[in-house]
């Protein structure tokens, strides 16, 4: 089953959701997907962006 996705999510790849197993809900406020997990942007030196760090 292909599910279109345009979110900045770790499971999104080229517009398709790649989540292929059941996992815990992320608890995010995304109304379209309970499994949404934001991609963490990496800076050039390999550090994570402070805005996205959890």
C-alpha positions as CSV (number, residue, x, y, z in Angstrom):
1,X,0.0,0.0,0.0
2,X,1.5,3.4,-1.0
3,X,0.6,6.4,1.2
4,X,1.5,9.8,-0.2
5,X,3.3,12.1,2.3
6,X,4.7,15.6,2.1
7,X,5.7,16.1,5.7
8,X,9.3,16.6,7.0
9,X,9.1,13.1,8.6
10,X,11.8,10.5,9.1
11,X,9.5,8.0,7.3
12,X,8.9,10.1,4.2
13,X,11.0,9.4,1.2
14,X,10.3,11.1,-2.2
15,X,6.7,11.8,-1.3
16,X,5.9,8.3,-0.1
17,X,5.6,7.1,3.5
18,X,8.1,4.2,4.1
19,X,6.8,3.2,7.5
20,X,6.2,-0.6,7.1
21,X,5.6,-1.7,10.6
22,X,3.4,-0.9,13.6
23,X,5.1,1.5,16.0
24,X,4.0,3.6,19.0
25,X,2.2,6.8,18.2
26,X,4.6,9.8,18.3
27,X,2.1,11.9,20.3
28,X,2.7,14.8,17.9
29,X,-0.1,17.2,17.0
30,X,0.0,16.2,13.3
31,X,-3.7,15.7,12.4
32,X,-2.9,13.5,9.4
33,X,-0.5,10.9,10.9
34,X,-0.1,9.6,14.4
35,X,3.4,8.3,13.5
36,X,4.9,11.6,12.4
37,X,8.5,12.1,13.6
38,X,10.2,15.2,12.4
39,X,13.5,14.8,10.5
40,X,16.4,16.3,12.4
41,X,18.5,18.7,10.3
42,X,22.2,18.1,10.4
43,X,24.6,21.0,10.2
44,X,27.8,20.7,8.0
45,X,29.9,19.6,11.0
46,X,27.5,16.8,11.9
47,X,25.9,18.6,14.8
48,X,22.1,18.7,15.1
49,X,20.3,21.9,14.7
50,X,19.4,23.3,18.1
51,X,15.9,24.1,16.9
52,X,15.2,20.4,16.2
53,X,17.1,18.9,19.0
54,X,14.9,17.0,21.6
